[in-house]
């Protein structure tokens, strides 16, 4: 699967979905299982200062989203 990363304040992605996509990538390329969720998000926030976590309402429930990034399949 080829993916395209998009950065900017207009983009967002649900936190769980973004990490699931990273797990698929990690599995596809046989990367270490030590790259767990905490490691992934710490690295993401450090490398891209405009990427942040926030909460929004989705279907009446609060959901965690990562703003400033989106990943789309090409």
VOLO-697688 format. One record per residue: residue number from 1; residue in one letter; x negated, y negated, z of N, C-alpha, C, O, CB in turn. Coordinates in Angstrom, 1 decimal, padded with zeros to 4 digits. Each point is the difference from the previous one (the first is absolute). Last residue first. Glycine has a CB too. Layout:
BEGIN
<sese num="NUM" residu="a" n_east="X" n_north="Y" n_up="Z" ca_east="X" ca_north="Y" ca_up="Z" c_east="X" c_north="Y" c_up="Z" o_east="X" o_north="Y" o_up="Z" cb_east="X" cb_north="Y" cb_up="Z"/>
...
//
This chain:
BEGIN
<sese num="74" residu="x" n_east="002.6" n_north="-006.2" n_up="-002.1" ca_east="-000.2" ca_north="-000.5" ca_up="-001.3" c_east="000.6" c_north="001.0" c_up="-001.0" o_east="000.0" o_north="-000.3" o_up="-001.2" cb_east="-002.1" cb_north="-001.0" cb_up="001.8"/>
<sese num="73" residu="x" n_east="003.3" n_north="000.1" n_up="004.8" ca_east="-000.5" ca_north="000.9" ca_up="-001.0" c_east="-000.1" c_north="-000.6" c_up="-001.3" o_east="000.9" o_north="-000.8" o_up="-000.4" cb_east="000.1" cb_north="002.7" cb_up="001.7"/>
<sese num="72" residu="x" n_east="-001.4" n_north="-004.8" n_up="003.3" ca_east="000.9" ca_north="000.5" ca_up="-001.0" c_east="-000.6" c_north="001.1" c_up="-000.9" o_east="-001.2" o_north="-000.1" o_up="-000.3" cb_east="002.4" cb_north="-002.2" cb_up="000.3"/>
<sese num="71" residu="x" n_east="-001.6" n_north="-000.7" n_up="004.9" ca_east="-000.7" ca_north="000.9" ca_up="-000.8" c_east="001.1" c_north="000.6" c_up="-000.9" o_east="001.0" o_north="000.5" o_up="000.4" cb_east="-002.7" cb_north="000.1" cb_up="001.4"/>
<sese num="70" residu="x" n_east="000.8" n_north="-005.3" n_up="001.4" ca_east="000.9" ca_north="001.0" ca_up="-000.5" c_east="-000.9" c_north="000.9" c_up="-000.9" o_east="-001.0" o_north="-000.4" o_up="-000.5" cb_east="003.0" cb_north="-001.2" cb_up="000.6"/>
<sese num="69" residu="x" n_east="-002.5" n_north="-002.8" n_up="003.9" ca_east="-000.5" ca_north="001.1" ca_up="-000.9" c_east="001.1" c_north="000.9" c_up="-000.5" o_east="001.1" o_north="000.1" o_up="000.7" cb_east="-003.2" cb_north="-000.1" cb_up="000.6"/>
<sese num="68" residu="x" n_east="002.6" n_north="-003.8" n_up="001.8" ca_east="-001.2" ca_north="-000.4" ca_up="-000.7" c_east="-000.5" c_north="001.0" c_up="-001.0" o_east="-001.1" o_north="-000.2" o_up="-000.6" cb_east="000.6" cb_north="-001.2" cb_up="002.5"/>
<sese num="67" residu="x" n_east="003.3" n_north="002.6" n_up="002.6" ca_east="000.2" ca_north="-001.1" ca_up="-001.0" c_east="-001.3" c_north="-000.3" c_up="-000.6" o_east="-001.1" o_north="000.1" o_up="000.7" cb_east="003.1" cb_north="-001.0" cb_up="000.6"/>
<sese num="66" residu="x" n_east="000.4" n_north="005.2" n_up="001.2" ca_east="-001.3" ca_north="-000.6" ca_up="-000.2" c_east="000.2" c_north="-001.0" c_up="-001.1" o_east="000.4" o_north="000.3" o_up="-001.1" cb_east="-001.7" cb_north="001.8" cb_up="001.9"/>
<sese num="65" residu="x" n_east="005.1" n_north="000.1" n_up="002.9" ca_east="-000.5" ca_north="-000.2" ca_up="-001.4" c_east="-001.4" c_north="-000.6" c_up="000.1" o_east="-000.4" o_north="-000.7" o_up="000.9" cb_east="002.7" cb_north="000.4" cb_up="-001.8"/>
<sese num="64" residu="x" n_east="001.8" n_north="002.8" n_up="004.2" ca_east="-001.4" ca_north="-000.6" ca_up="-000.1" c_east="-000.4" c_north="000.0" c_up="-001.5" o_east="000.1" o_north="001.0" o_up="-000.7" cb_east="-000.7" cb_north="-000.2" cb_up="003.0"/>
<sese num="63" residu="x" n_east="005.8" n_north="-001.0" n_up="-000.2" ca_east="-001.0" ca_north="000.8" ca_up="-000.7" c_east="-001.3" c_north="-000.7" c_up="000.0" o_east="-000.1" o_north="-001.2" o_up="-000.2" cb_east="001.8" cb_north="002.3" cb_up="-001.2"/>
<sese num="62" residu="x" n_east="003.6" n_north="-001.1" n_up="003.8" ca_east="-001.3" ca_north="-000.6" ca_up="-000.1" c_east="-001.0" c_north="000.9" c_up="-000.6" o_east="-000.1" o_north="001.2" o_up="000.4" cb_east="000.6" cb_north="-002.7" cb_up="001.6"/>
<sese num="61" residu="x" n_east="004.9" n_north="001.7" n_up="-003.0" ca_east="-001.0" ca_north="000.5" ca_up="000.9" c_east="-001.3" c_north="-000.8" c_up="-000.2" o_east="-000.2" o_north="-000.5" o_up="-001.1" cb_east="001.2" cb_north="002.8" cb_up="001.2"/>
<sese num="60" residu="x" n_east="003.1" n_north="-002.8" n_up="-002.7" ca_east="000.4" ca_north="-000.2" ca_up="001.4" c_east="-001.1" c_north="000.5" c_up="001.0" o_east="000.3" o_north="-000.2" o_up="001.2" cb_east="002.0" cb_north="000.4" cb_up="-002.0"/>
<sese num="59" residu="x" n_east="-003.1" n_north="-000.1" n_up="-004.0" ca_east="001.2" ca_north="000.8" ca_up="000.3" c_east="000.4" c_north="000.0" c_up="001.5" o_east="000.5" o_north="001.0" o_up="000.5" cb_east="-001.1" cb_north="000.5" cb_up="-002.4"/>
<sese num="58" residu="x" n_east="-003.6" n_north="-003.7" n_up="001.5" ca_east="000.3" ca_north="000.8" ca_up="-001.2" c_east="001.2" c_north="000.9" c_up="000.4" o_east="-000.1" o_north="000.8" o_up="000.9" cb_east="-002.3" cb_north="-000.8" cb_up="-001.8"/>
<sese num="57" residu="x" n_east="-000.8" n_north="-004.5" n_up="002.8" ca_east="001.2" ca_north="000.8" ca_up="000.1" c_east="000.3" c_north="000.7" c_up="-001.3" o_east="000.1" o_north="-000.7" o_up="-001.0" cb_east="000.9" cb_north="-000.9" cb_up="002.8"/>
<sese num="56" residu="x" n_east="-006.0" n_north="000.2" n_up="000.2" ca_east="001.1" ca_north="-000.5" ca_up="-000.7" c_east="001.3" c_north="000.8" c_up="000.3" o_east="-000.2" o_north="001.1" o_up="000.5" cb_east="-001.3" cb_north="-002.0" cb_up="-002.4"/>
<sese num="55" residu="x" n_east="-004.1" n_north="-000.2" n_up="003.6" ca_east="001.3" ca_north="000.8" ca_up="000.1" c_east="001.1" c_north="-000.8" c_up="-000.7" o_east="000.1" o_north="-001.2" o_up="000.0" cb_east="-000.8" cb_north="002.2" cb_up="002.2"/>
<sese num="54" residu="x" n_east="-005.1" n_north="-000.7" n_up="-002.7" ca_east="001.1" ca_north="-000.7" ca_up="000.5" c_east="001.2" c_north="000.9" c_up="000.1" o_east="000.0" o_north="001.2" o_up="-000.4" cb_east="-000.8" cb_north="-003.4" cb_up="-000.6"/>
<sese num="53" residu="x" n_east="-005.0" n_north="001.9" n_up="-000.1" ca_east="001.2" ca_north="000.8" ca_up="000.3" c_east="001.1" c_north="-001.0" c_up="000.5" o_east="-000.3" o_north="-000.9" o_up="000.7" cb_east="-001.1" cb_north="002.9" cb_up="-000.1"/>
<sese num="52" residu="x" n_east="-002.7" n_north="-003.1" n_up="-004.2" ca_east="000.4" ca_north="000.0" ca_up="001.4" c_east="001.2" c_north="000.9" c_up="000.2" o_east="000.8" o_north="000.3" o_up="-001.0" cb_east="-001.8" cb_north="-002.6" cb_up="001.3"/>
<sese num="51" residu="x" n_east="-003.0" n_north="000.1" n_up="-004.0" ca_east="000.8" ca_north="001.2" ca_up="000.2" c_east="000.3" c_north="000.1" c_up="001.5" o_east="-000.9" o_north="000.1" o_up="000.8" cb_east="000.0" cb_north="001.1" cb_up="-002.9"/>
<sese num="50" residu="x" n_east="-002.2" n_north="-004.4" n_up="000.2" ca_east="001.4" ca_north="-000.4" ca_up="-000.3" c_east="001.0" c_north="001.1" c_up="000.2" o_east="001.2" o_north="-000.2" o_up="-000.1" cb_east="-002.1" cb_north="-001.4" cb_up="-001.5"/>
<sese num="49" residu="x" n_east="-003.9" n_north="002.2" n_up="002.1" ca_east="000.5" ca_north="-000.8" ca_up="001.0" c_east="001.5" c_north="-000.5" c_up="-000.2" o_east="000.7" o_north="-000.3" o_up="001.0" cb_east="-003.0" cb_north="-000.5" cb_up="-000.6"/>
<sese num="48" residu="x" n_east="-000.8" n_north="005.0" n_up="-002.0" ca_east="000.9" ca_north="-000.9" ca_up="-000.6" c_east="000.7" c_north="-000.9" c_up="001.0" o_east="001.1" o_north="000.4" o_up="000.5" cb_east="-000.7" cb_north="001.3" cb_up="-002.4"/>
<sese num="47" residu="x" n_east="-003.7" n_north="001.5" n_up="003.3" ca_east="-000.4" ca_north="-000.3" ca_up="-001.4" c_east="000.8" c_north="-001.0" c_up="-000.7" o_east="-000.5" o_north="-000.8" o_up="-000.8" cb_east="-000.3" cb_north="003.1" cb_up="000.7"/>
<sese num="46" residu="x" n_east="001.9" n_north="-000.8" n_up="004.6" ca_east="-001.3" ca_north="-000.6" ca_up="000.0" c_east="-000.5" c_north="-000.4" c_up="-001.4" o_east="-000.5" o_north="-001.1" o_up="-000.2" cb_east="-000.1" cb_north="002.5" cb_up="002.1"/>
<sese num="45" residu="x" n_east="004.7" n_north="000.9" n_up="-001.4" ca_east="000.1" ca_north="-001.3" ca_up="000.6" c_east="-001.3" c_north="-000.7" c_up="000.0" o_east="-000.1" o_north="-001.2" o_up="-000.3" cb_east="002.0" cb_north="002.0" cb_up="001.7"/>
<sese num="44" residu="x" n_east="-001.9" n_north="003.7" n_up="-002.8" ca_east="000.9" ca_north="-000.8" ca_up="-000.9" c_east="000.0" c_north="-001.5" c_up="000.5" o_east="-000.2" o_north="-000.9" o_up="-000.8" cb_east="001.6" cb_north="003.0" cb_up="000.1"/>
<sese num="43" residu="x" n_east="-003.5" n_north="001.2" n_up="003.4" ca_east="-000.8" ca_north="-000.3" ca_up="-001.1" c_east="000.8" c_north="-000.9" c_up="-001.0" o_east="-000.6" o_north="-001.0" o_up="-000.6" cb_east="-000.6" cb_north="003.1" cb_up="000.8"/>
<sese num="42" residu="x" n_east="003.6" n_north="-000.5" n_up="003.5" ca_east="-001.1" ca_north="-000.9" ca_up="000.4" c_east="-000.9" c_north="-000.5" c_up="-001.1" o_east="-000.3" o_north="-001.1" o_up="-000.2" cb_east="000.3" cb_north="002.3" cb_up="002.4"/>
<sese num="41" residu="x" n_east="003.3" n_north="002.1" n_up="-003.1" ca_east="000.6" ca_north="-001.4" ca_up="000.1" c_east="-001.1" c_north="-000.9" c_up="000.6" o_east="000.0" o_north="-001.2" o_up="-000.4" cb_east="002.3" cb_north="002.1" cb_up="000.7"/>
<sese num="40" residu="x" n_east="-003.6" n_north="003.6" n_up="-000.9" ca_east="000.5" ca_north="-000.5" ca_up="-001.2" c_east="000.4" c_north="-001.5" c_up="000.1" o_east="-000.4" o_north="-000.8" o_up="-000.7" cb_east="001.1" cb_north="003.1" cb_up="000.0"/>
<sese num="39" residu="x" n_east="-001.8" n_north="000.3" n_up="004.6" ca_east="-001.2" ca_north="-000.4" ca_up="-000.8" c_east="000.4" c_north="-000.7" c_up="-001.3" o_east="-000.6" o_north="-001.0" o_up="-000.3" cb_east="-000.6" cb_north="003.0" cb_up="001.3"/>
<sese num="38" residu="x" n_east="004.7" n_north="-000.3" n_up="001.7" ca_east="-000.7" ca_north="-001.1" ca_up="000.6" c_east="-001.2" c_north="-000.5" c_up="-000.7" o_east="-000.2" o_north="-001.2" o_up="-000.3" cb_east="001.0" cb_north="002.1" cb_up="002.5"/>
<sese num="37" residu="x" n_east="001.5" n_north="003.1" n_up="-003.8" ca_east="000.7" ca_north="-001.3" ca_up="-000.2" c_east="-000.6" c_north="-001.2" c_up="000.7" o_east="-000.1" o_north="-001.0" o_up="-000.7" cb_east="002.1" cb_north="002.4" cb_up="000.6"/>
<sese num="36" residu="x" n_east="-005.4" n_north="002.5" n_up="-001.2" ca_east="001.4" ca_north="000.1" ca_up="000.4" c_east="000.6" c_north="-001.4" c_up="-000.1" o_east="-000.6" o_north="-001.0" o_up="-000.4" cb_east="000.1" cb_north="002.9" cb_up="001.9"/>
<sese num="35" residu="x" n_east="-003.8" n_north="000.9" n_up="-003.0" ca_east="000.5" ca_north="-001.3" ca_up="-000.5" c_east="001.5" c_north="-000.1" c_up="000.4" o_east="000.9" o_north="000.1" o_up="-000.9" cb_east="-002.6" cb_north="-000.2" cb_up="-001.0"/>
<sese num="34" residu="x" n_east="-000.8" n_north="004.0" n_up="002.6" ca_east="-000.3" ca_north="-000.9" ca_up="001.0" c_east="000.4" c_north="-001.4" c_up="-000.4" o_east="000.1" o_north="-000.9" o_up="000.9" cb_east="-002.0" cb_north="002.3" cb_up="-000.2"/>
<sese num="33" residu="x" n_east="002.1" n_north="002.4" n_up="-003.6" ca_east="001.2" ca_north="-000.1" ca_up="000.8" c_east="-000.3" c_north="-001.0" c_up="001.2" o_east="001.0" o_north="-000.5" o_up="000.6" cb_east="-000.3" cb_north="002.8" cb_up="-001.2"/>
<sese num="32" residu="x" n_east="-003.5" n_north="-002.4" n_up="-004.2" ca_east="000.1" ca_north="000.5" ca_up="001.4" c_east="001.3" c_north="-000.3" c_up="000.7" o_east="000.6" o_north="-001.0" o_up="-000.2" cb_east="-003.0" cb_north="000.7" cb_up="000.3"/>
<sese num="31" residu="x" n_east="002.2" n_north="000.8" n_up="-005.5" ca_east="-000.7" ca_north="-000.8" ca_up="001.0" c_east="000.3" c_north="000.5" c_up="001.4" o_east="001.0" o_north="000.7" o_up="000.2" cb_east="-000.7" cb_north="-002.7" cb_up="-001.8"/>
<sese num="30" residu="x" n_east="000.9" n_north="003.5" n_up="-003.3" ca_east="-000.6" ca_north="000.8" ca_up="001.1" c_east="-000.8" c_north="-000.9" c_up="001.0" o_east="-001.2" o_north="000.4" o_up="000.3" cb_east="001.1" cb_north="001.5" cb_up="-002.0"/>
<sese num="29" residu="x" n_east="003.2" n_north="-003.2" n_up="-002.0" ca_east="-001.5" ca_north="-000.2" ca_up="-000.2" c_east="-000.8" c_north="000.7" c_up="001.1" o_east="-001.2" o_north="-000.3" o_up="000.1" cb_east="001.7" cb_north="-001.9" cb_up="-001.2"/>
<sese num="28" residu="x" n_east="004.3" n_north="002.4" n_up="001.0" ca_east="-000.4" ca_north="000.2" ca_up="-001.4" c_east="-001.5" c_north="-000.1" c_up="-000.2" o_east="-000.5" o_north="000.8" o_up="-000.8" cb_east="002.7" cb_north="-001.8" cb_up="000.2"/>
<sese num="27" residu="x" n_east="-000.3" n_north="000.1" n_up="004.9" ca_east="000.0" ca_north="001.4" ca_up="-000.3" c_east="-000.4" c_north="000.3" c_up="-001.4" o_east="-000.8" o_north="000.9" o_up="-000.3" cb_east="002.7" cb_north="-000.7" cb_up="001.9"/>
<sese num="26" residu="x" n_east="-001.6" n_north="-004.7" n_up="-000.2" ca_east="-001.1" ca_north="000.7" ca_up="000.7" c_east="000.0" c_north="001.4" c_up="-000.3" o_east="-001.1" o_north="000.6" o_up="-000.1" cb_east="001.4" cb_north="-002.3" cb_up="001.9"/>
<sese num="25" residu="x" n_east="003.2" n_north="-000.8" n_up="-003.6" ca_east="-001.3" ca_north="-000.4" ca_up="-000.6" c_east="-001.1" c_north="000.8" c_up="000.6" o_east="-000.9" o_north="000.5" o_up="-000.6" cb_east="001.8" cb_north="-002.8" cb_up="000.1"/>
<sese num="24" residu="x" n_east="003.3" n_north="002.7" n_up="002.5" ca_east="000.0" ca_north="000.7" ca_up="-001.3" c_east="-001.4" c_north="-000.3" c_up="-000.7" o_east="-000.6" o_north="001.0" o_up="-000.6" cb_east="003.1" cb_north="-001.2" cb_up="000.4"/>
<sese num="23" residu="x" n_east="-001.7" n_north="-002.1" n_up="004.1" ca_east="-000.3" ca_north="001.4" ca_up="000.3" c_east="000.0" c_north="000.8" c_up="-001.3" o_east="-000.8" o_north="000.9" o_up="-000.1" cb_east="001.9" cb_north="-001.2" cb_up="002.3"/>
<sese num="22" residu="x" n_east="000.0" n_north="-004.3" n_up="-002.5" ca_east="-001.4" ca_north="000.2" ca_up="000.3" c_east="-000.3" c_north="001.5" c_up="000.3" o_east="-001.0" o_north="000.5" o_up="-000.5" cb_east="000.9" cb_north="-002.9" cb_up="001.4"/>
<sese num="21" residu="x" n_east="004.6" n_north="001.3" n_up="-001.5" ca_east="-000.7" ca_north="-000.1" ca_up="-001.2" c_east="-001.5" c_north="000.1" c_up="000.1" o_east="-000.7" o_north="000.6" o_up="-000.8" cb_east="002.5" cb_north="-002.1" cb_up="000.0"/>
<sese num="20" residu="x" n_east="000.8" n_north="001.3" n_up="004.7" ca_east="000.3" ca_north="001.3" ca_up="-000.7" c_east="-000.7" c_north="000.0" c_up="-001.4" o_east="-000.6" o_north="001.0" o_up="-000.4" cb_east="002.8" cb_north="-000.8" cb_up="001.6"/>
<sese num="19" residu="x" n_east="-002.3" n_north="-004.2" n_up="001.3" ca_east="-001.0" ca_north="001.0" ca_up="000.6" c_east="000.3" c_north="001.4" c_up="-000.7" o_east="-001.0" o_north="000.7" o_up="-000.2" cb_east="000.9" cb_north="-002.0" cb_up="002.4"/>
<sese num="18" residu="x" n_east="003.0" n_north="-002.2" n_up="-003.4" ca_east="-001.4" ca_north="-000.3" ca_up="-000.4" c_east="-001.0" c_north="001.0" c_up="000.5" o_east="-000.9" o_north="000.4" o_up="-000.7" cb_east="001.5" cb_north="-002.8" cb_up="000.7"/>
<sese num="17" residu="x" n_east="003.9" n_north="002.7" n_up="001.3" ca_east="-000.2" ca_north="000.4" ca_up="-001.4" c_east="-001.4" c_north="-000.3" c_up="-000.4" o_east="-000.6" o_north="000.8" o_up="-000.8" cb_east="003.1" cb_north="-001.3" cb_up="000.4"/>
<sese num="16" residu="x" n_east="-001.3" n_north="-000.8" n_up="004.7" ca_east="000.0" ca_north="001.5" ca_up="-000.1" c_east="-000.3" c_north="000.4" c_up="-001.4" o_east="-000.7" o_north="001.0" o_up="-000.3" cb_east="002.2" cb_north="-000.8" cb_up="002.3"/>
<sese num="15" residu="x" n_east="-000.9" n_north="-004.9" n_up="-001.2" ca_east="-001.2" ca_north="000.5" ca_up="000.6" c_east="-000.1" c_north="001.6" c_up="-000.2" o_east="-001.1" o_north="000.4" o_up="-000.4" cb_east="001.1" cb_north="-002.3" cb_up="002.1"/>
<sese num="14" residu="x" n_east="002.6" n_north="-001.3" n_up="-005.1" ca_east="000.3" ca_north="000.6" ca_up="001.3" c_east="-001.3" c_north="000.7" c_up="000.5" o_east="-000.6" o_north="000.7" o_up="-000.8" cb_east="003.1" cb_north="-000.4" cb_up="000.2"/>
<sese num="13" residu="x" n_east="-002.9" n_north="-004.4" n_up="-002.6" ca_east="000.2" ca_north="001.4" ca_up="-000.1" c_east="000.3" c_north="000.5" c_up="001.4" o_east="-000.7" o_north="-000.4" o_up="000.9" cb_east="-000.9" cb_north="000.6" cb_up="-003.0"/>
<sese num="12" residu="x" n_east="001.0" n_north="-005.1" n_up="-001.2" ca_east="000.1" ca_north="000.7" ca_up="001.2" c_east="000.3" c_north="001.5" c_up="-000.2" o_east="000.5" o_north="000.3" o_up="-001.1" cb_east="000.2" cb_north="-002.4" cb_up="002.3"/>
<sese num="11" residu="x" n_east="-002.0" n_north="-003.2" n_up="-003.8" ca_east="000.1" ca_north="001.4" ca_up="000.0" c_east="000.1" c_north="000.5" c_up="001.5" o_east="-000.5" o_north="-000.5" o_up="000.9" cb_east="-000.9" cb_north="000.6" cb_up="-003.0"/>
<sese num="10" residu="x" n_east="000.6" n_north="-004.7" n_up="000.7" ca_east="001.4" ca_north="000.4" ca_up="-000.4" c_east="000.2" c_north="001.5" c_up="000.0" o_east="001.1" o_north="000.5" o_up="-000.3" cb_east="-001.1" cb_north="-002.5" cb_up="-001.2"/>
<sese num="9" residu="x" n_east="-004.2" n_north="-000.3" n_up="002.6" ca_east="001.0" ca_north="-000.2" ca_up="001.1" c_east="001.4" c_north="000.4" c_up="-000.5" o_east="000.9" o_north="000.3" o_up="000.9" cb_east="-002.2" cb_north="-002.1" cb_up="000.0"/>
<sese num="8" residu="x" n_east="-003.2" n_north="004.2" n_up="-002.9" ca_east="000.6" ca_north="-001.4" ca_up="000.0" c_east="001.2" c_north="000.0" c_up="001.0" o_east="000.6" o_north="001.0" o_up="000.4" cb_east="-001.2" cb_north="-001.3" cb_up="-002.8"/>
<sese num="7" residu="x" n_east="-002.3" n_north="004.3" n_up="-000.6" ca_east="-000.1" ca_north="-000.8" ca_up="001.2" c_east="000.6" c_north="-001.3" c_up="-000.2" o_east="000.0" o_north="-000.6" o_up="-001.1" cb_east="-002.1" cb_north="001.8" cb_up="001.6"/>
<sese num="6" residu="x" n_east="002.1" n_north="004.2" n_up="-002.6" ca_east="000.3" ca_north="-001.4" ca_up="-000.2" c_east="-000.1" c_north="-000.7" c_up="001.3" o_east="000.6" o_north="000.4" o_up="001.0" cb_east="001.0" cb_north="000.1" cb_up="-003.0"/>
<sese num="5" residu="x" n_east="-003.2" n_north="004.4" n_up="-000.6" ca_east="000.1" ca_north="-000.8" ca_up="001.2" c_east="000.3" c_north="-001.4" c_up="-000.4" o_east="-000.6" o_north="-000.6" o_up="-000.9" cb_east="-000.9" cb_north="002.1" cb_up="002.2"/>
<sese num="4" residu="x" n_east="002.3" n_north="003.4" n_up="-003.8" ca_east="-000.5" ca_north="-001.4" ca_up="-000.2" c_east="000.3" c_north="-000.8" c_up="001.3" o_east="001.1" o_north="000.0" o_up="000.4" cb_east="-000.8" cb_north="000.1" cb_up="-002.9"/>
<sese num="3" residu="x" n_east="-001.0" n_north="005.5" n_up="000.8" ca_east="000.7" ca_north="-001.1" ca_up="000.7" c_east="-000.6" c_north="-001.3" c_up="-000.2" o_east="-001.2" o_north="-000.1" o_up="-000.3" cb_east="001.9" cb_north="001.7" cb_up="002.0"/>
<sese num="2" residu="x" n_east="-000.3" n_north="003.9" n_up="-003.7" ca_east="-000.7" ca_north="-001.3" ca_up="-000.1" c_east="000.8" c_north="-001.0" c_up="000.7" o_east="001.2" o_north="-000.1" o_up="-000.2" cb_east="-002.3" cb_north="000.7" cb_up="-002.0"/>
<sese num="1" residu="x" n_east="000.9" n_north="005.0" n_up="002.5" ca_east="000.8" ca_north="-001.2" ca_up="000.0" c_east="-000.9" c_north="-001.2" c_up="000.0" o_east="-000.9" o_north="-000.2" o_up="000.9" cb_east="002.8" cb_north="001.4" cb_up="000.3"/>
//
